[in-house]
Amino acid sequence: MNDILPKEVRAGLEEARKRDLKRRSRLRVMAGDDVYPILKFWETGFALDADQVQQLRGLVDIYDGARHLYQSLIIASDVEDGELICTMKRSTMAHDTVPLDYVREDDAPRGYLPRF
């Protein structure tokens, strides 16, 4: 079907598809001070809009809105069909609390009240 459509119509359809993917996805990747919306996300990588960024490597943070989800190491990025495909070497989940280096008892007090 795409073979019979004029080039301008195909470009318009592709732009509308990218705009729809950006609007639906809350996922963002933060590389330094730059923030890019994630079009697609899977276990070993994700896709970005190639018009916004041509190459991305190194340590990045992945957010869902304001919530920090992962810290990932990107080892490769290639442009395919207008999307930058980023391959992750590792992806570590971000935690809200600091990990403990001791066992916390179940009946331990949660906090201390000062004396008055």
All heavy atoms as an XYZ file, in Angstrom:
940
protein
N       0.811     -1.186      0.000
C       0.000      0.000      0.000
C       0.862      1.260      0.000
O       0.522      2.231     -0.640
C      -0.915     -0.007      1.225
C      -1.800      1.188      1.312
S      -2.848      1.038      2.763
C      -3.132      2.747      3.063
N       1.987      1.235      0.701
C       2.859      2.400      0.752
C       3.499      2.695     -0.594
O       3.955      3.806     -0.819
C       3.940      2.215      1.806
C       3.393      2.337      3.204
O       2.324      2.905      3.408
N       4.101      1.789      4.163
N       3.548      1.702     -1.485
C       4.171      1.909     -2.789
C       3.344      2.815     -3.681
O       3.886      3.495     -4.552
C       4.384      0.566     -3.485
C       5.340     -0.312     -2.705
O       6.129      0.241     -1.910
O       5.296     -1.538     -2.889
N       2.031      2.848     -3.494
C       1.187      3.645     -4.382
C       0.920      5.046     -3.836
O       0.392      5.885     -4.545
C      -0.160      2.928     -4.648
C      -0.925      2.691     -3.343
C       0.063      1.630     -5.382
C      -2.309      2.124     -3.544
N       1.300      5.314     -2.604
C       1.080      6.634     -2.016
C       2.199      7.583     -2.418
O       3.363      7.182     -2.534
C       1.025      6.543     -0.493
C      -0.153      5.784      0.111
C       0.011      5.687      1.610
C      -1.460      6.451     -0.244
N       1.867      8.854     -2.631
C       2.917      9.837     -2.934
C       3.889      9.990     -1.762
O       3.563      9.706     -0.607
C       2.133     11.136     -3.156
C       0.736     10.718     -3.426
C       0.536      9.424     -2.728
N       5.072     10.460     -2.069
C       6.135     10.591     -1.077
C       5.733     11.533      0.063
O       6.021     11.267      1.228
C       7.392     11.109     -1.770
C       8.616     11.160     -0.901
C       9.818     11.474     -1.745
C      10.463     12.718     -1.218
N      11.682     13.086     -1.935
N       5.046     12.617     -0.233
C       4.630     13.580      0.788
C       3.613     12.966      1.743
O       3.629     13.226      2.957
C       4.025     14.838      0.136
C       5.010     15.646     -0.675
C       5.214     15.087     -2.082
O       4.375     14.290     -2.543
O       6.222     15.442     -2.704
N       2.699     12.138      1.211
C       1.686     11.494      2.053
C       2.346     10.489      2.981
O       2.030     10.400      4.172
C       0.593     10.831      1.183
C      -0.365     10.025      2.046
C      -0.151     11.880      0.375
N       3.310      9.711      2.466
C       4.037      8.750      3.302
C       4.797      9.458      4.414
O       4.814      9.018      5.560
C       4.998      7.920      2.458
C       4.299      6.824      1.681
C       5.287      5.970      0.970
N       5.705      6.740     -0.210
C       6.707      6.433     -1.010
N       7.437      5.385     -0.763
N       6.992      7.177     -2.043
N       5.427     10.609      4.085
C       6.160     11.375      5.091
C       5.204     11.906      6.158
O       5.516     11.891      7.352
C       6.925     12.523      4.440
N       4.022     12.361      5.738
C       3.025     12.847      6.691
C       2.516     11.743      7.601
O       2.317     11.953      8.798
N       2.293     10.559      7.041
C       1.850      9.418      7.846
C       2.912      8.995      8.848
O       2.611      8.674     10.002
C       1.473      8.238      6.940
C       0.187      8.384      6.141
C       0.047      7.226      5.161
C      -1.005      8.459      7.067
N       4.164      9.003      8.438
C       5.265      8.640      9.338
C       5.394      9.654     10.467
O       5.609      9.295     11.624
C       6.576      8.543      8.553
C       7.770      8.146      9.385
C       7.657      6.750      9.967
O       6.919      5.907      9.433
O       8.309      6.504     10.991
N       5.250     10.945     10.142
C       5.311     11.987     11.164
C       4.164     11.845     12.165
O       4.353     12.001     13.376
C       5.272     13.375     10.505
C       5.396     14.510     11.477
C       6.747     14.541     12.172
O       7.756     14.146     11.579
O       6.770     14.965     13.343
N       2.970     11.536     11.686
C       1.815     11.338     12.566
C       2.010     10.117     13.466
O       1.643     10.133     14.643
C       0.547     11.186     11.743
N       2.614      9.049     12.923
C       2.885      7.856     13.722
C       3.873      8.164     14.840
O       3.673      7.775     16.004
C       3.440      6.742     12.833
C       3.666      5.424     13.570
C       4.361      4.418     12.677
N       5.741      4.782     12.418
C       6.754      4.565     13.257
N       6.533      3.996     14.427
N       7.977      4.918     12.946
N       4.950      8.907     14.540
C       5.938      9.273     15.558
C       5.316     10.179     16.627
O       5.574     10.013     17.811
C       7.128      9.992     14.921
C       8.082      9.074     14.217
C       9.258      9.867     13.700
C      10.202      9.022     12.916
N      11.339      9.815     12.398
N       4.494     11.128     16.191
C       3.848     12.036     17.138
C       2.921     11.272     18.080
O       2.873     11.530     19.277
C       3.084     13.111     16.374
C       2.529     14.208     17.251
C       1.899     15.345     16.458
N       0.933     14.885     15.496
C       1.037     15.022     14.173
N       2.101     15.610     13.655
N       0.103     14.582     13.357
N       2.218     10.270     17.533
C       1.326      9.455     18.355
C       2.114      8.610     19.358
O       1.723      8.483     20.511
C       0.476      8.560     17.463
C      -0.557      7.775     18.249
O      -1.246      8.394     19.094
O      -0.671      6.557     18.023
N       3.238      8.045     18.935
C       4.074      7.259     19.845
C       4.631      8.131     20.968
O       4.689      7.710     22.122
C       5.211      6.581     19.085
C       4.838      5.373     18.239
C       6.032      4.933     17.406
C       4.353      4.242     19.107
N       5.042      9.351     20.647
C       5.577     10.255     21.666
C       4.499     10.635     22.670
O       4.759     10.738     23.859
C       6.130     11.523     21.020
C       7.434     11.339     20.317
C       7.867     12.656     19.733
C       9.019     12.492     18.773
N       9.378     13.757     18.130
N       3.293     10.862     22.190
C       2.213     11.290     23.071
C       1.791     10.168     24.013
O       1.492     10.394     25.167
C       1.016     11.737     22.237
C      -0.063     12.384     23.067
C      -1.242     12.873     22.243
N      -0.855     13.598     21.063
C      -1.308     13.299     19.841
N      -2.147     12.316     19.663
N      -0.932     14.006     18.802
N       1.748      8.927     23.514
C       1.304      7.798     24.333
C       2.340      7.379     25.358
O       2.010      6.892     26.421
C       0.968      6.599     23.440
C      -0.386      6.686     22.829
C      -0.765      5.401     22.182
N       0.105      5.168     21.028
C       0.386      3.979     20.549
N      -0.105      2.916     21.101
N       1.162      3.838     19.506
N       3.612      7.530     25.052
C       4.669      7.037     25.926
C       5.047      8.085     26.964
O       5.299      9.240     26.636
C       5.901      6.675     25.102
O       6.945      6.277     25.947
N       5.090      7.669     28.232
C       5.562      8.537     29.305
C       7.043      8.299     29.565
O       7.661      9.026     30.328
C       4.777      8.257     30.580
C       3.351      8.674     30.532
C       2.625      8.267     31.792
N       3.440      8.375     32.989
C       3.237      9.259     33.953
N       2.248     10.094     33.858
N       3.994      9.271     35.029
N       7.608      7.270     28.951
C       9.004      6.925     29.195
C       9.930      7.956     28.559
O       9.708      8.382     27.423
C       9.321      5.541     28.642
C       8.640      4.368     29.332
C       8.998      3.074     28.627
C       9.041      4.293     30.782
N      10.955      8.331     29.297
C      11.949      9.291     28.828
C      13.329      8.766     29.174
O      13.518      8.075     30.161
C      11.774     10.643     29.521
C      10.396     11.243     29.407
C      10.275     12.067     28.140
N       9.016     12.774     28.071
C       7.988     12.366     27.340
N       8.053     11.253     26.681
N       6.885     13.074     27.272
N      14.309      9.117     28.354
C      15.694      8.791     28.659
C      16.427     10.108     28.888
O      16.228     11.078     28.162
C      16.356      7.944     27.533
C      16.419      8.693     26.233
C      17.738      7.500     27.941
N      17.234     10.138     29.946
C      17.985     11.338     30.288
C      19.469     11.030     30.168
O      19.998     10.183     30.888
C      17.644     11.789     31.707
C      18.261     13.080     32.097
S      17.600     13.586     33.695
C      18.289     15.205     33.802
N      20.111     11.719     29.239
C      21.547     11.563     29.011
C      22.201     12.913     29.301
O      22.090     13.838     28.495
C      21.816     11.123     27.584
N      22.827     13.028     30.451
C      23.376     14.324     30.865
C      22.234     15.279     31.163
O      21.378     14.998     31.997
N      22.181     16.401     30.460
C      21.092     17.364     30.625
C      20.020     17.209     29.553
O      19.004     17.905     29.595
C      21.637     18.790     30.587
C      22.513     19.109     31.788
O      22.289     18.482     32.840
O      23.393     19.979     31.682
N      20.239     16.331     28.585
C      19.293     16.144     27.481
C      18.265     15.071     27.827
O      18.602     14.037     28.391
C      20.033     15.736     26.207
C      21.054     16.779     25.792
O      20.780     17.975     26.012
O      22.112     16.401     25.267
N      17.004     15.327     27.458
C      15.910     14.394     27.712
C      15.231     14.088     26.383
O      14.887     15.004     25.632
C      14.891     14.994     28.710
C      13.742     14.033     28.921
C      15.564     15.330     30.020
N      15.049     12.783     26.086
C      14.426     12.344     24.842
C      13.286     11.378     25.157
O      13.432     10.509     26.019
C      15.443     11.622     23.950
C      16.690     12.425     23.682
C      17.893     12.086     24.284
C      16.667     13.521     22.840
C      19.043     12.815     24.043
C      17.812     14.254     22.592
C      18.997     13.898     23.194
O      20.127     14.628     22.961
N      12.147     11.504     24.459
C      11.054     10.539     24.675
C      11.391      9.194     24.040
O      11.976      9.133     22.954
C       9.851     11.195     23.995
C      10.423     12.156     23.030
C      11.759     12.579     23.556
N      11.027      8.114     24.716
C      11.251      6.761     24.211
C      10.023      6.343     23.421
O       8.907      6.378     23.926
C      11.516      5.779     25.370
C      12.819      6.152     26.074
C      11.560      4.344     24.863
C      13.121      5.298     27.279
N      10.235      5.954     22.158
C       9.125      5.519     21.313
C       8.724      4.081     21.622
O       7.543      3.773     21.720
C       9.502      5.647     19.835
C       9.876      7.054     19.357
C      10.277      7.016     17.894
C       8.749      8.024     19.587
N       9.706      3.202     21.749
C       9.467      1.784     22.057
C      10.492      1.348     23.091
O      11.620      1.821     23.089
C       9.622      0.912     20.815
C       8.670      1.223     19.716
C       9.005      0.382     18.498
C       8.287      0.892     17.277
N       8.823      0.305     16.046
N      10.088      0.415     23.951
C      10.979     -0.081     25.001
C      10.827     -1.587     25.095
O       9.707     -2.101     25.093
C      10.634      0.567     26.344
C      11.576      0.212     27.449
C      12.793      0.850     27.565
C      11.257     -0.762     28.366
C      13.675      0.519     28.584
C      12.124     -1.097     29.381
C      13.341     -0.453     29.494
N      11.925     -2.326     25.150
C      11.915     -3.771     25.344
C      13.042     -4.120     26.306
O      13.752     -3.245     26.778
C      12.014     -4.523     24.016
C      13.193     -4.156     23.171
C      14.406     -4.773     23.142
C      13.273     -3.094     22.226
N      15.240     -4.163     22.239
C      14.562     -3.129     21.663
C      12.391     -2.111     21.797
C      14.985     -2.220     20.702
C      12.818     -1.206     20.848
C      14.089     -1.274     20.306
N      13.178     -5.385     26.622
C      14.084     -5.830     27.687
C      15.545     -5.465     27.440
O      16.265     -5.107     28.370
C      13.958     -7.341     27.861
C      14.720     -7.875     29.044
C      14.489     -9.358     29.234
O      13.372     -9.830     28.952
O      15.425    -10.033     29.667
N      15.996     -5.528     26.208
C      17.413     -5.296     25.913
C      17.685     -3.972     25.222
O      18.812     -3.734     24.781
C      17.966     -6.437     25.043
O      17.213     -6.488     23.822
C      17.887     -7.759     25.770
N      16.686     -3.115     25.107
C      16.927     -1.836     24.449
C      15.679     -0.989     24.310
O      14.629     -1.302     24.864
N      15.815      0.086     23.545
C      14.704      0.989     23.300
C      14.954      1.752     22.011
O      16.046      1.714     21.451
C      14.488      1.942     24.481
C      15.708      2.721     24.890
C      16.023      3.937     24.306
C      16.548      2.231     25.873
C      17.140      4.649     24.687
C      17.661      2.930     26.271
C      17.959      4.145     25.669
N      13.911      2.440     21.535
C      13.993      3.202     20.291
C      13.657      4.663     20.571
O      12.717      4.970     21.296
C      13.041      2.636     19.260
N      14.444      5.557     19.966
C      14.227      6.999     20.058
C      13.978      7.552     18.662
O      14.244      6.879     17.662
C      15.454      7.691     20.663
C      15.922      7.227     22.027
C      17.233      7.914     22.385
C      14.879      7.520     23.058
N      13.493      8.779     18.581
C      13.290      9.446     17.303
C      14.650      9.880     16.765
O      15.378     10.625     17.413
C      12.369     10.645     17.496
C      11.977     11.294     16.195
O      12.357     10.778     15.122
O      11.280     12.316     16.245
N      15.000      9.410     15.568
C      16.306      9.719     14.989
C      16.419     11.180     14.579
O      17.531     11.676     14.379
C      16.577      8.819     13.788
N      15.297     11.895     14.448
C      15.354     13.317     14.127
C      15.854     14.132     15.314
O      16.408     15.215     15.133
C      13.965     13.820     13.719
C      13.490     13.198     12.421
O      14.351     12.741     11.633
O      12.264     13.157     12.192
N      15.677     13.644     16.529
C      16.113     14.368     17.727
C      17.548     14.050     18.122
O      18.255     14.910     18.619
C      15.193     14.054     18.899
C      13.814     14.622     18.751
C      12.963     14.356     19.971
O      13.222     13.429     20.729
N      11.949     15.169     20.150
N      17.959     12.807     17.950
C      19.303     12.396     18.356
C      19.818     11.367     17.345
O      19.094     10.473     16.934
C      19.303     11.840     19.806
C      18.390     10.658     19.949
C      20.692     11.494     20.275
N      21.080     11.524     16.917
C      21.665     10.628     15.918
C      22.489      9.508     16.528
O      22.619      8.445     15.936
C      22.545     11.433     14.950
C      21.753     12.375     14.088
C      20.814     11.622     13.162
O      21.169     10.625     12.579
N      19.582     12.108     13.066
N      23.060      9.743     17.706
C      23.878      8.717     18.355
C      23.795      8.898     19.861
O      23.787     10.020     20.358
C      25.328      8.809     17.901
C      26.173      7.683     18.420
C      27.581      7.728     17.858
O      27.981      8.693     17.229
N      28.331      6.679     18.100
N      23.747      7.786     20.585
C      23.658      7.829     22.041
C      24.413      6.628     22.591
O      24.148      5.497     22.205
C      22.187      7.801     22.488
C      21.897      8.012     23.956
C      22.349      9.405     24.389
C      20.412      7.865     24.216
N      25.369      6.898     23.478
C      26.136      5.838     24.129
C      26.435      6.255     25.545
O      26.437      7.420     25.873
C      27.448      5.591     23.390
C      27.266      4.949     22.047
C      28.565      4.541     21.474
N      29.168      3.514     22.331
C      30.066      2.668     21.930
N      30.495      2.705     20.705
N      30.570      1.777     22.752
N      26.704      5.264     26.384
C      27.107      5.555     27.753
C      26.006      5.314     28.758
O      25.022      4.627     28.490
N      26.179      5.891     29.927
C      25.271      5.700     31.048
C      24.115      6.699     30.962
O      24.339      7.905     30.856
C      26.034      5.889     32.355
C      25.386      5.380     33.619
C      25.152      3.876     33.542
C      26.235      5.710     34.821
N      22.884      6.189     30.985
C      21.682      7.030     30.902
C      20.706      6.612     31.996
O      20.804      5.518     32.551
C      20.995      6.923     29.518
C      21.899      7.423     28.420
C      20.538      5.510     29.236
N      19.764      7.495     32.292
C      18.698      7.213     33.248
C      17.379      7.164     32.500
O      17.122      7.997     31.627
C      18.637      8.289     34.330
C      19.874      8.290     35.208
O      20.229      7.209     35.692
O      20.471      9.363     35.401
N      16.527      6.203     32.848
C      15.224      6.044     32.211
C      14.144      6.369     33.238
O      14.161      5.839     34.353
C      15.052      4.618     31.656
C      16.114      4.373     30.587
C      13.650      4.423     31.094
C      16.136      2.979     30.043
N      13.222      7.256     32.856
C      12.165      7.733     33.739
C      10.797      7.410     33.151
O      10.613      7.406     31.934
C      12.262      9.247     33.924
C      13.431      9.690     34.751
C      14.669      9.926     34.174
C      13.296      9.870     36.113
C      15.740     10.332     34.942
C      14.367     10.280     36.891
C      15.590     10.507     36.298
O      16.655     10.906     37.063
N       9.836      7.175     34.034
C       8.428      7.084     33.669
C       7.766      8.295     34.316
O       7.439      8.277     35.500
C       7.804      5.790     34.185
C       6.337      5.671     33.842
O       5.853      6.454     33.006
O       5.664      4.797     34.410
N       7.598      9.348     33.550
C       7.146     10.609     34.117
C       8.247     11.161     35.015
O       9.352     11.422     34.563
N       7.963     11.314     36.301
C       8.968     11.808     37.246
C       9.629     10.678     38.032
O      10.570     10.914     38.782
C       8.322     12.785     38.218
N       9.151      9.446     37.849
C       9.668      8.307     38.625
C      10.875      7.685     37.919
O      10.797      7.303     36.756
C       8.564      7.267     38.790
C       8.906      6.188     39.781
C       7.733      5.288     39.949
N       7.431      4.680     38.656
C       6.952      3.456     38.505
N       6.670      2.747     39.550
N       6.715      2.972     37.309
N      11.983      7.577     38.637
C      13.213      6.997     38.102
C      13.075      5.474     38.075
O      12.903      4.852     39.112
C      14.388      7.419     38.974
C      15.720      7.085     38.402
N      16.833      7.014     39.165
C      16.130      6.806     37.143
C      17.873      6.701     38.420
N      17.463      6.571     37.182
N      13.160      4.870     36.876
C      12.989      3.430     36.742
C      14.315      2.677     36.683
O      14.532      1.732     37.438
C      12.187      3.102     35.478
C      10.752      3.563     35.416
C      10.144      3.178     34.082
C       9.960      2.966     36.551
N      15.185      3.059     35.752
C      16.410      2.304     35.499
C      17.591      3.236     35.296
O      17.438      4.383     34.874
C      16.289      1.470     34.210
C      15.169      0.482     34.190
C      14.011      0.728     33.465
C      15.258     -0.714     34.888
C      12.974     -0.183     33.429
C      14.234     -1.627     34.860
C      13.101     -1.363     34.131
O      12.071     -2.265     34.112
N      18.765      2.689     35.557
C      20.012      3.284     35.121
C      20.622      2.265     34.163
O      20.840      1.108     34.542
C      20.940      3.559     36.298
C      22.151      4.350     35.901
C      22.989      4.733     37.081
O      23.298      3.891     37.914
N      23.377      5.992     37.147
N      20.856      2.675     32.916
C      21.248      1.736     31.872
C      22.540      2.160     31.198
O      22.834      3.350     31.101
C      20.150      1.636     30.807
O      18.949      1.217     31.394
N      23.266      1.161     30.704
C      24.486      1.391     29.956
C      24.227      1.021     28.504
O      23.949     -0.140     28.193
C      25.638      0.559     30.521
C      26.980      0.717     29.821
C      27.482      2.147     29.955
C      27.996     -0.253     30.391
N      24.295      2.013     27.618
C      24.061      1.791     26.187
C      25.401      1.505     25.530
O      26.342      2.294     25.644
C      23.398      3.019     25.545
C      22.071      3.302     26.216
C      23.220      2.809     24.058
C      21.423      4.576     25.775
N      25.482      0.370     24.824
C      26.741     -0.004     24.172
C      26.701      0.206     22.665
O      27.740      0.301     22.034
C      27.117     -1.466     24.477
C      26.007     -2.412     24.063
C      27.463     -1.620     25.929
C      26.405     -3.862     24.111
N      25.508      0.275     22.067
C      25.406      0.440     20.623
C      24.134      1.182     20.282
O      23.125      1.058     20.973
C      25.413     -0.912     19.925
N      24.192      1.969     19.208
C      23.003      2.649     18.708
C      23.105      2.754     17.194
O      24.135      3.142     16.652
C      22.852      4.031     19.343
O      23.964      4.840     19.062
N      22.034      2.358     16.512
C      21.973      2.382     15.057
C      20.658      3.012     14.619
O      19.633      2.840     15.277
C      22.047      0.959     14.480
C      23.355      0.280     14.800
O      24.402      0.940     14.701
O      23.329     -0.909     15.152
N      20.675      3.715     13.484
C      19.466      4.315     12.934
C      18.832      3.344     11.953
O      19.490      2.869     11.023
C      19.789      5.651     12.231
C      18.541      6.227     11.600
C      20.388      6.635     13.222
N      17.548      3.014     12.194
C      16.781      2.140     11.312
C      15.382      2.717     11.152
O      14.673      2.911     12.139
C      16.671      0.728     11.886
C      17.972     -0.013     11.987
C      17.801     -1.377     12.621
O      16.652     -1.801     12.852
O      18.825     -2.005     12.909
N      14.960      2.986      9.934
C      13.619      3.469      9.621
C      13.239      4.706     10.419
O      12.130      4.821     10.937
C      12.568      2.374      9.855
C      12.785      1.165      8.954
O      13.262      1.362      7.825
O      12.479      0.049      9.398
N      14.146      5.650     10.557
C      13.855      6.896     11.261
C      13.877      6.789     12.772
O      13.506      7.729     13.456
N      14.287      5.639     13.306
C      14.374      5.441     14.747
C      15.800      5.089     15.128
O      16.480      4.357     14.415
C      13.440      4.324     15.201
C      11.977      4.635     15.010
C      11.081      3.491     15.443
O      11.591      2.364     15.620
O       9.883      3.727     15.600
N      16.249      5.618     16.252
C      17.556      5.278     16.789
C      17.361      4.100     17.728
O      16.728      4.225     18.777
C      18.160      6.472     17.545
C      19.537      6.235     18.132
C      20.577      6.158     17.029
C      19.889      7.327     19.115
N      17.878      2.941     17.360
C      17.758      1.719     18.155
C      18.965      1.640     19.086
O      20.100      1.552     18.635
C      17.693      0.465     17.252
C      16.613      0.613     16.188
C      17.521     -0.790     18.084
C      15.215      0.745     16.729
N      18.708      1.682     20.384
C      19.770      1.644     21.398
C      19.769      0.275     22.069
O      18.730     -0.187     22.538
C      19.547      2.718     22.448
S      19.589      4.383     21.786
N      20.933     -0.356     22.127
C      21.095     -1.658     22.765
C      21.768     -1.462     24.115
O      22.799     -0.808     24.210
C      21.950     -2.590     21.892
O      21.371     -2.657     20.588
C      22.032     -3.971     22.490
N      21.164     -2.045     25.160
C      21.680     -1.879     26.517
C      22.526     -3.085     26.920
O      22.136     -4.227     26.676
C      20.524     -1.727     27.511
C      19.659     -0.520     27.278
S      18.378     -0.286     28.510
C      17.294     -1.655     28.176
N      23.672     -2.818     27.530
C      24.507     -3.883     28.082
C      23.957     -4.319     29.434
O      23.907     -5.496     29.754
C      25.935     -3.401     28.235
C      26.870     -4.451     28.782
C      28.289     -3.954     28.825
C      29.227     -5.041     29.313
N      30.613     -4.565     29.287
N      23.550     -3.333     30.230
C      22.951     -3.629     31.529
C      21.900     -2.579     31.816
O      21.940     -1.469     31.310
C      23.985     -3.656     32.637
C      24.535     -2.292     32.993
C      25.261     -2.323     34.324
N      25.824     -1.037     34.632
C      25.175     -0.080     35.281
N      23.945     -0.265     35.674
N      25.753      1.069     35.537
N      20.956     -2.967     32.659
C      19.900     -2.059     33.093
C      19.595     -2.390     34.551
O      19.101     -3.469     34.856
C      18.660     -2.233     32.218
O      17.695     -1.295     32.563
N      19.898     -1.462     35.439
C      19.726     -1.667     36.868
C      18.516     -0.881     37.346
O      18.391      0.307     37.056
C      20.979     -1.190     37.625
O      22.125     -1.814     37.062
C      20.880     -1.524     39.091
N      17.636     -1.560     38.096
C      16.454     -0.878     38.620
C      16.862      0.155     39.665
O      17.755     -0.096     40.479
C      15.495     -1.884     39.246
C      14.822     -2.777     38.241
S      13.472     -3.683     38.965
C      12.270     -2.371     39.087
N      16.203      1.288     39.636
C      16.442      2.341     40.622
C      15.538      2.089     41.827
O      14.398      1.660     41.676
C      16.144      3.704     40.016
N      16.048      2.335     43.022
C      15.292      2.117     44.251
C      15.016      3.445     44.938
O      15.807      4.380     44.835
C      16.065      1.194     45.201
C      16.286     -0.169     44.638
N      15.296     -1.111     44.578
C      17.379     -0.734     44.076
C      15.773     -2.215     44.020
N      17.040     -2.010     43.702
N      13.902      3.497     45.662
C      13.538      4.706     46.393
C      14.291      4.833     47.705
O      14.457      5.929     48.228
C      12.031      4.713     46.690
C      11.212      4.830     45.432
O      11.754      5.284     44.409
O      10.029      4.456     45.467
N      14.726      3.709     48.269
C      15.410      3.726     49.553
C      16.830      3.193     49.398
O      17.141      2.464     48.453
C      14.668      2.847     50.577
O      14.600      1.515     50.079
C      13.262      3.371     50.819
N      17.647      3.536     50.342
C      19.028      3.066     50.354
C      19.043      1.623     50.844
O      18.364      1.287     51.817
C      19.878      3.962     51.280
C      21.302      3.466     51.363
C      19.832      5.390     50.804
N      19.804      0.729     50.199
C      19.857     -0.651     50.687
C      20.536     -0.723     52.053
O      21.486      0.003     52.332
C      20.680     -1.381     49.629
C      21.297     -0.348     48.792
C      20.565      0.923     48.986
N      20.021     -1.602     52.901
C      20.569     -1.774     54.243
C      21.678     -2.816     54.235
O      21.632     -3.783     53.481
C      19.462     -2.216     55.206
C      18.287     -1.266     55.376
C      17.237     -1.899     56.267
C      18.760      0.052     55.946
N      22.677     -2.620     55.088
C      23.751     -3.604     55.200
C      23.619     -4.413     56.484
O      24.568     -5.011     56.959
C      25.116     -2.928     55.129
C      25.326     -1.899     56.217
O      24.343     -1.568     56.897
O      26.463     -1.429     56.370
N      22.399     -4.425     57.054
C      22.117     -5.216     58.248
C      20.672     -5.684     58.173
O      19.881     -5.203     57.371
C      22.353     -4.397     59.514
C      21.503     -3.149     59.592
C      20.243     -3.166     60.180
C      21.952     -1.954     59.045
C      19.459     -2.027     60.238
C      21.165     -0.810     59.095
C      19.933     -0.859     59.694
O      19.164      0.266     59.746
N      20.329     -6.634     59.012
C      18.969     -7.159     59.053
C      18.152     -6.315     60.015
O      18.537     -6.133     61.168
C      18.963     -8.639     59.500
C      17.540     -9.145     59.628
C      19.758     -9.484     58.533
N      17.033     -5.800     59.551
C      16.149     -5.004     60.407
C      15.131     -5.940     61.051
O      14.468     -6.701     60.358
C      15.430     -3.948     59.592
C      14.526     -3.078     60.463
C      13.905     -1.982     59.690
N      14.959     -1.010     59.380
C      14.730      0.134     58.764
N      13.535      0.454     58.369
N      15.724      0.959     58.522
N      15.036     -5.888     62.360
C      14.086     -6.717     63.091
C      12.658     -6.259     62.806
O      12.409     -5.070     62.606
C      14.363     -6.643     64.590
C      15.737     -7.131     64.990
C      15.946     -8.601     64.693
O      14.982     -9.378     64.791
O      17.084     -8.981     64.362
N      11.717     -7.212     62.791
C      10.324     -6.877     62.525
C       9.709     -6.028     63.631
O       8.861     -5.178     63.376
C       9.485     -8.148     62.341
C       9.850     -8.883     61.057
O      10.352     -8.220     60.131
O       9.625    -10.104     61.005
N      10.124     -6.257     64.893
C       9.541     -5.519     66.009
C      10.387     -4.304     66.422
O      10.167     -3.718     67.483
C       9.327     -6.440     67.208
C      10.631     -7.069     67.684
O      11.648     -6.974     66.969
O      10.627     -7.656     68.779
N      11.358     -3.913     65.602
C      12.188     -2.759     65.910
C      11.367     -1.482     65.786
O      10.450     -1.393     64.961
C      13.386     -2.709     64.970
N      11.668     -0.470     66.611
C      10.932      0.792     66.496
C      11.225      1.481     65.161
O      12.335      1.386     64.636
C      11.441      1.624     67.678
C      12.685      0.975     68.119
C      12.642     -0.446     67.675
N      10.228      2.135     64.615
C      10.375      2.816     63.335
C      11.024      4.180     63.474
O      11.530      4.733     62.514
C       9.018      2.983     62.663
C       8.344      1.703     62.370
C       9.060      0.986     61.258
N       8.389     -0.285     60.977
C       8.972     -1.313     60.456
N      10.239     -1.251     60.145
N       8.323     -2.415     60.233
N      10.973      4.740     64.685
C      11.579      6.039     64.929
C      11.613      6.291     66.424
O      10.974      5.594     67.220
N      12.347      7.279     66.838
C      12.471      7.625     68.248
C      11.877      8.999     68.487
O      12.069      9.917     67.696
C      13.928      7.597     68.690
C      14.537      6.219     68.603
C      15.390      5.876     67.570
C      14.243      5.265     69.562
C      15.947      4.609     67.486
C      14.792      4.007     69.487
C      15.633      3.686     68.443
O      16.170      2.437     68.372
N      11.173      9.138     69.610
C      10.620     10.419     69.994
C      11.591     11.102     70.947
O      12.134     10.461     71.858
C       9.266     10.235     70.685
C       8.153      9.672     69.810
C       6.910      9.426     70.637
C       7.861     10.583     68.661
N      11.819     12.375     70.785
C      12.743     13.072     71.696
C      12.090     13.262     73.053
O      10.871     13.296     73.188
C      12.978     14.414     70.994
C      11.769     14.620     70.154
C      11.317     13.252     69.734
N      12.908     13.410     74.062
C      12.393     13.667     75.426
C      12.115     15.154     75.588
O      12.858     15.990     75.130
C      13.416     13.240     76.459
C      13.578     11.760     76.510
C      14.486     11.433     77.640
N      14.692      9.997     77.633
C      15.053      9.329     78.682
N      15.302      9.945     79.811
N      15.225      8.036     78.613
N      11.036     15.446     76.300
C      10.677     16.820     76.563
C      10.759     17.119     78.026
O      10.541     16.395     78.897
C       9.263     17.130     76.069
C       9.211     17.212     74.588
C       8.947     16.109     73.812
C       9.425     18.424     73.951
C       8.892     16.182     72.451
C       9.358     18.506     72.577
C       9.101     17.385     71.826
